[in-house]
Amino acid sequence: MFEIFKTNVKKTAHATALIVVLRHYLPFAEISFDLDDCDSVLRIKGGKFCPLTIIQILADLGFECHILA
């Protein structure tokens, strides 16, 4: 599975911390942020996961996250 999300993450430190949290839920997935992109995209590749769970995890941590169509 591969999904791209639009986020409001702007700082590298936040992205790094979020990757650590997401890897707890998706240990075998490739997870990365592109903070240079205007949408501060989050890319997740590998395994099965529910995109709504990713959105909720980021929301619980105070960040916005939406699936890019």
Secondary structure as UniProt FT lines:
FT   STRAND          2..7
FT   HELIX           12..25
FT   TURN            27..28
FT   STRAND          30..34
FT   TURN            35..36
FT   TURN            38..39
FT   STRAND          41..45
FT   HELIX           51..60
FT   TURN            61..62
FT   STRAND          65..67
//
